[in-house]
Amino acid sequence: VGTITTNGSSTTYGTSSDRRLKTDINDYSGNSGSVIDALKPRTFTWKSTGKSDVGFIADEVQQVISSAVAGEANAVDEDGKDIYQQIDCSSPEMIANIIAELQSLRKRVAELEAK
């Protein structure tokens, strides 16, 4: 599925993506604009530190790109203790939608500039 590799002070979280592991490879033609528009960047304050930050809320991302989120919203264990969701904004689906939309916008800008 992947690896975690460390080299000095850097850590790489590698997801298996080798061409030899895949079949029916095609250009992505999904609706990246709708995906990007559905994501909600948020500002917030961490309860544990009181520090302001910017990012996403896991259950909101899960509604758009479920593969980028682990866990279920508001989950608790058998003792009622919170089980927090985790988000991976570097998931292949997340990055593919960002890149596809960026490429689409660059193409549209180039077309407009050529007029």
Secondary structure as GFF3:
##gff-version 3
##sequence-region A 1 115
A	DSSP	beta_strand	2	7	.	.	.	ID=ss1
A	DSSP	beta_strand	10	15	.	.	.	ID=ss2
A	DSSP	three_ten_helix	19	21	.	.	.	ID=ss3
A	DSSP	alpha_helix	32	38	.	.	.	ID=ss4
A	DSSP	beta_strand	42	45	.	.	.	ID=ss5
A	DSSP	beta_strand	52	55	.	.	.	ID=ss6
A	DSSP	alpha_helix	58	62	.	.	.	ID=ss7
A	DSSP	three_ten_helix	66	68	.	.	.	ID=ss8
A	DSSP	beta_strand	69	70	.	.	.	ID=ss9
A	DSSP	beta_strand	86	87	.	.	.	ID=ss10
A	DSSP	alpha_helix	92	114	.	.	.	ID=ss11
###
